[in-house]
Amino acid sequence: MRYIHILLLSFCAQVSAADWQPYPAELPQFDYSADRLLEFWPQLNQGPGLPYPDETFLRDMMAKYPQLAEFTLTLARQPDAHPALQALLNDNLQPLAQACQQVWRLHYEGHFQQAYELGKQLGPAGSIPALYSKLMYAALIVQDKDTKLTTFREAAAESERLLPLAPDYAFAEFGLAYAHARILELLDTSAATATGFLGDTQDAMAELQERYPQQALYPAMLGGLHAGVVERVGSFVGRITYGSTESRALEAFKRALELQDKLPVIYNEYVNALARLDKDKYHDRMITLLQQCVRLPVLSAEEALNRQVCADHLQQWQVAD
């Protein structure tokens, strides 16, 4: 009961009013209004591979996770609850489904702050995509290291509060693992070790990869984690302490590209991993991956931002050459 009370307080708290940086106006703009979100959902969501968030999806979630359903109804009874939540008291899930769809719509169009703020008003069903939007914003738009670290830590803390309501929900597990992985990248070796995140994050990604062998994001993240360990301590110590080696990092990215070779994020993460392993040794491979990345079509702001990162790296390294 105390946990529910604490969680309720966190959901009822006001979202930070600090302005977020906007999605760049010079990048491709996207429109997923009306039925376009449903029409393009399979392409937009090919990374995580989530079902379309309609009424059936929400009803299945509520049935599978009774604690999530109970907590959502508790939120719906609050005097200032969002109308979409209040409709649940009449067993009407359609408004909540439509509101959750709007969160994704805002995310894919590049309105990350609006996606986060709306999602946080919708209970756990909206908070999961809201936190994903916050993570992608921190990873792809925020440049200041301290701000990145703070944002990832905030998202991780929010994810940790949510997960007990749906303890084996893969997308929520991925979100927490992603936040922890980004935090590790931003810390020096001693601080990263002190977090205790690495082993748990590797285990989480390995388990997700085993449970969902057709999802490319999981081996890509696992490959990045292996590369980060090797960069800090080398393959020998990395293998002994965390089971991380250069060859395991490369194998993970090979698998990711075999599963999905149309997502800019896979190329972006692969290049970053190669740079950590040995930028000189893998220079030509990195250039090839970046050239492939910048030729990919993009369907969302998230994809456009990942492709732009590839373009920026390619320009920098070609000028250096």
C-alpha positions as CSV (number, residue, x, y, z in Angstrom):
1,M,0.0,0.0,0.0
2,R,2.9,2.4,0.8
3,Y,4.4,1.7,-2.6
4,I,1.0,2.6,-4.3
5,H,0.8,5.8,-2.2
6,I,4.3,6.9,-3.3
7,L,3.6,6.0,-6.9
8,L,0.4,7.9,-6.8
9,L,2.2,11.0,-5.5
10,S,4.7,10.8,-8.3
11,F,2.0,10.6,-10.9
12,C,0.1,13.5,-9.4
13,A,3.2,15.7,-9.2
14,Q,3.4,18.4,-11.9
15,V,5.6,17.8,-14.9
16,S,8.6,20.0,-15.1
17,A,7.8,23.3,-16.8
18,A,11.3,23.7,-18.2
19,D,11.3,24.1,-22.0
20,W,12.8,21.4,-24.0
21,Q,14.8,22.1,-27.2
22,P,12.6,21.8,-30.3
23,Y,13.0,19.2,-33.1
24,P,15.1,21.0,-35.7
25,A,13.0,22.8,-38.3
26,E,15.6,22.0,-41.1
27,L,15.0,18.2,-40.7
28,P,12.2,16.4,-42.4
29,Q,8.7,17.1,-41.0
30,F,6.1,14.4,-40.4
31,D,2.3,14.3,-40.2
32,Y,0.6,11.4,-38.5
33,S,-2.8,13.0,-37.9
34,A,-6.1,11.1,-38.1
35,D,-5.7,7.6,-39.5
36,R,-2.1,8.0,-40.8
37,L,-0.7,6.8,-37.5
38,L,-2.5,3.4,-37.8
39,E,-1.7,3.2,-41.5
40,F,2.1,3.6,-40.9
41,W,2.3,2.0,-37.5
42,P,4.1,-1.2,-38.7
43,Q,6.8,0.8,-40.4
44,L,7.1,3.4,-37.6
45,N,7.2,0.8,-34.9
46,Q,9.5,-1.8,-36.5
47,G,12.2,-1.2,-33.9
48,P,10.3,-2.2,-30.7
49,G,7.5,-4.1,-32.6
50,L,4.7,-3.0,-30.3
51,P,1.0,-3.7,-31.1
52,Y,-1.1,-0.7,-32.1
53,P,-2.3,0.9,-28.8
54,D,-6.0,0.5,-29.4
55,E,-8.8,-0.4,-27.0
56,T,-8.0,-4.1,-27.4
57,F,-4.4,-3.6,-26.5
58,L,-5.2,-1.7,-23.4
59,R,-7.8,-4.2,-22.3
60,D,-5.3,-7.0,-22.7
61,M,-2.7,-5.0,-20.7
62,M,-5.2,-4.5,-17.9
63,A,-6.1,-8.1,-17.8
64,K,-2.4,-9.3,-17.9
65,Y,-1.3,-6.9,-15.2
66,P,-3.9,-6.5,-12.4
67,Q,-1.7,-4.2,-10.4
68,L,-1.4,-1.9,-13.4
69,A,-5.2,-1.9,-13.8
70,E,-5.8,-1.3,-10.1
71,F,-3.4,1.6,-10.0
72,T,-4.8,3.1,-13.2
73,L,-8.3,3.1,-11.7
74,T,-6.9,4.7,-8.6
75,L,-5.6,7.5,-10.7
76,A,-8.9,7.8,-12.5
77,R,-10.7,8.5,-9.3
78,Q,-8.5,11.5,-8.5
79,P,-10.4,14.8,-8.8
80,D,-8.0,16.2,-11.4
81,A,-7.6,13.0,-13.4
82,H,-7.4,13.4,-17.2
83,P,-10.8,12.8,-18.9
84,A,-9.4,9.8,-20.7
85,L,-8.7,8.2,-17.3
86,Q,-12.0,9.2,-15.9
87,A,-13.8,7.4,-18.7
88,L,-12.3,4.1,-17.3
89,L,-14.7,4.4,-14.4
90,N,-17.5,3.7,-16.9
91,D,-15.4,0.8,-18.5
92,N,-14.8,3.0,-21.5
93,L,-11.2,2.5,-22.7
94,Q,-11.6,4.2,-26.1
95,P,-10.6,7.7,-24.8
96,L,-7.5,6.4,-23.2
97,A,-6.6,4.5,-26.3
98,Q,-7.0,7.6,-28.4
99,A,-4.9,9.7,-25.9
100,C,-2.1,7.1,-25.9
101,Q,-2.2,7.1,-29.7
102,Q,-1.7,10.9,-29.5
103,V,1.4,10.4,-27.4
104,W,2.9,8.3,-30.1
105,R,1.7,10.7,-32.8
106,L,3.5,13.6,-31.1
107,H,6.6,11.5,-30.6
108,Y,6.9,10.4,-34.2
109,E,6.3,14.0,-35.4
110,G,9.1,15.3,-33.1
111,H,7.0,17.0,-30.4
112,F,8.9,15.2,-27.6
113,Q,8.0,17.6,-24.8
114,Q,4.3,17.4,-25.6
115,A,4.4,13.6,-25.9
116,Y,6.0,13.4,-22.5
117,E,3.6,15.8,-20.8
118,L,0.5,14.2,-22.3
119,G,1.7,10.7,-21.5
120,K,2.4,11.5,-17.9
121,Q,-1.3,12.5,-17.4
122,L,-2.5,9.1,-18.7
123,G,-1.2,6.8,-16.0
124,P,1.1,3.8,-16.8
125,A,-0.3,3.2,-20.3
126,G,0.7,6.7,-21.3
127,S,3.8,7.0,-19.2
128,I,5.6,4.1,-20.9
129,P,5.6,5.9,-24.4
130,A,6.1,9.2,-22.6
131,L,9.4,8.0,-21.0
132,Y,10.5,6.5,-24.4
133,S,10.0,10.0,-25.9
134,K,12.0,11.5,-23.1
135,L,14.8,9.0,-23.6
136,M,15.0,9.6,-27.4
137,Y,15.0,13.4,-26.8
138,A,17.9,13.1,-24.3
139,A,19.8,10.8,-26.6
140,L,19.3,12.7,-29.9
141,I,18.7,16.4,-29.2
142,V,20.3,17.3,-25.9
143,Q,23.9,18.1,-26.3
144,D,25.0,19.2,-22.9
145,K,26.5,16.2,-21.0
146,D,25.2,17.2,-17.6
147,T,21.7,17.8,-18.9
148,K,21.8,14.4,-20.7
149,L,22.9,12.6,-17.6
150,T,20.2,14.3,-15.5
151,T,17.5,13.5,-18.0
152,F,18.5,9.8,-18.3
153,R,18.6,9.5,-14.5
154,E,15.1,11.1,-14.2
155,A,13.8,8.6,-16.8
156,A,15.5,5.7,-15.1
157,A,13.9,6.6,-11.8
158,E,10.5,7.0,-13.4
159,S,10.9,3.6,-15.1
160,E,11.9,1.9,-11.9
161,R,8.7,3.1,-10.2
162,L,6.6,1.8,-13.1
163,L,8.1,-1.6,-13.7
164,P,6.6,-3.3,-10.6
165,L,3.1,-2.7,-12.1
166,A,4.1,-4.7,-15.3
167,P,7.3,-6.6,-14.3
168,D,7.8,-8.5,-17.5
169,Y,6.6,-5.9,-20.0
170,A,9.4,-6.0,-22.5
171,F,9.2,-2.4,-23.8
172,A,9.3,-1.0,-20.2
173,E,12.2,-3.3,-19.4
174,F,14.0,-2.0,-22.5
175,G,13.4,1.6,-21.5
176,L,15.0,1.1,-18.2
177,A,18.0,-0.8,-19.7
178,Y,18.4,1.9,-22.3
179,A,18.5,4.6,-19.6
180,H,21.0,2.7,-17.6
181,A,23.2,2.1,-20.7
182,R,23.3,5.8,-21.5
183,I,24.1,6.7,-17.9
184,L,27.0,4.3,-18.0
185,E,28.4,5.9,-21.2
186,L,28.4,9.3,-19.6
187,L,30.3,8.3,-16.5
188,D,34.0,7.6,-16.0
189,T,35.0,4.0,-15.3
190,S,35.0,4.2,-11.5
191,A,31.6,6.0,-11.3
192,A,30.1,3.6,-13.9
193,T,31.3,0.6,-11.9
194,A,29.9,2.0,-8.7
195,T,26.4,2.2,-10.2
196,G,26.1,-1.5,-10.4
197,F,24.1,-1.1,-13.6
198,L,26.3,-2.9,-16.1
199,G,25.7,-6.6,-15.1
200,D,22.0,-6.1,-14.6
201,T,21.6,-4.2,-17.9
202,Q,23.6,-6.9,-19.8
203,D,21.5,-9.6,-18.3
204,A,18.3,-7.7,-19.1
205,M,19.2,-7.3,-22.8
206,A,20.4,-10.9,-23.1
207,E,17.1,-12.1,-21.7
208,L,15.1,-9.8,-24.0
209,Q,17.1,-11.0,-27.0
210,E,16.3,-14.6,-26.0
211,R,12.6,-13.9,-25.5
212,Y,12.2,-11.8,-28.7
213,P,14.9,-13.1,-31.1
214,Q,13.4,-11.2,-34.1
215,Q,13.9,-7.7,-32.5
216,A,17.0,-6.0,-33.7
217,L,17.2,-3.3,-31.0
218,Y,18.1,-5.9,-28.3
219,P,21.3,-7.3,-29.9
220,A,22.3,-3.8,-31.0
221,M,22.1,-2.5,-27.4
222,L,23.9,-5.6,-26.1
223,G,26.7,-5.0,-28.7
224,G,27.0,-1.5,-27.5
225,L,27.4,-2.6,-23.9
226,H,30.1,-5.1,-24.8
227,A,31.9,-2.4,-26.8
228,G,31.8,0.0,-23.8
229,V,33.3,-2.6,-21.5
230,V,36.1,-3.4,-23.9
231,E,36.9,0.3,-24.4
232,R,37.4,0.7,-20.7
233,V,39.1,-2.5,-19.6
234,G,40.0,-4.5,-22.8
235,S,38.7,-7.8,-24.1
236,F,40.6,-10.0,-21.6
237,V,39.4,-8.3,-18.4
238,G,36.1,-7.6,-20.0
239,R,35.5,-11.3,-20.8
240,I,36.5,-12.4,-17.2
241,T,34.4,-9.7,-15.4
242,Y,31.4,-9.2,-17.7
243,G,31.6,-11.7,-20.5
244,S,32.4,-8.8,-23.0
245,T,34.8,-9.2,-25.8
246,E,35.4,-7.4,-29.1
247,S,34.2,-10.4,-31.1
248,R,30.9,-10.6,-29.0
249,A,30.3,-6.9,-29.7
250,L,30.8,-7.4,-33.4
251,E,28.6,-10.6,-33.5
252,A,25.8,-8.8,-31.7
253,F,25.7,-6.0,-34.4
254,K,26.0,-8.5,-37.2
255,R,22.9,-10.1,-35.8
256,A,21.1,-6.8,-35.4
257,L,21.7,-5.8,-39.1
258,E,20.7,-9.3,-40.3
259,L,17.4,-8.7,-38.5
260,Q,16.8,-5.1,-39.5
261,D,18.9,-3.2,-42.0
262,K,16.5,-0.2,-42.6
263,L,16.7,1.5,-39.2
264,P,19.2,4.4,-38.9
265,V,19.6,3.8,-35.1
266,I,21.2,0.4,-35.8
267,Y,23.9,2.0,-37.9
268,N,24.3,4.9,-35.5
269,E,24.8,2.5,-32.6
270,Y,27.1,0.2,-34.6
271,V,29.4,3.1,-35.6
272,N,29.6,4.3,-32.0
273,A,30.5,0.8,-30.9
274,L,33.3,0.5,-33.5
275,A,34.7,3.8,-32.4
276,R,34.9,2.6,-28.9
277,L,36.6,-0.6,-29.9
278,D,39.2,0.9,-32.2
279,K,38.4,3.9,-34.4
280,D,41.5,3.4,-36.6
281,K,41.1,-0.3,-37.1
282,Y,37.5,0.0,-38.1
283,H,37.7,3.3,-39.9
284,D,36.7,2.0,-43.4
285,R,33.9,-0.1,-41.9
286,M,32.5,2.9,-40.1
287,I,32.5,5.1,-43.2
288,T,30.7,2.4,-45.1
289,L,28.0,2.1,-42.4
290,L,27.6,5.8,-42.2
291,Q,27.2,6.0,-46.0
292,Q,24.5,3.3,-45.8
293,C,22.8,5.1,-43.0
294,V,22.5,8.5,-44.7
295,R,20.8,6.8,-47.8
296,L,18.0,5.3,-45.7
297,P,14.5,6.7,-46.0
298,V,13.1,8.0,-42.7
299,L,9.5,8.0,-41.5
300,S,9.7,9.8,-38.2
301,A,11.5,12.5,-36.3
302,E,13.3,9.8,-34.3
303,E,14.6,8.2,-37.5
304,A,15.5,11.5,-39.0
305,L,17.5,12.5,-36.0
306,N,19.4,9.2,-36.0
307,R,20.1,9.7,-39.7
308,Q,21.4,13.2,-39.1
309,V,23.8,11.9,-36.5
310,C,25.2,9.6,-39.1
311,A,25.4,12.5,-41.6
312,D,27.3,14.7,-39.1
313,H,29.8,11.9,-38.3
314,L,30.3,11.2,-42.0
315,Q,31.0,14.8,-42.8
316,Q,33.4,15.2,-39.8
317,W,35.4,12.1,-40.7
318,Q,35.5,12.8,-44.4
319,V,36.8,16.3,-43.7
320,A,39.4,14.8,-41.3
321,D,40.5,12.3,-44.1
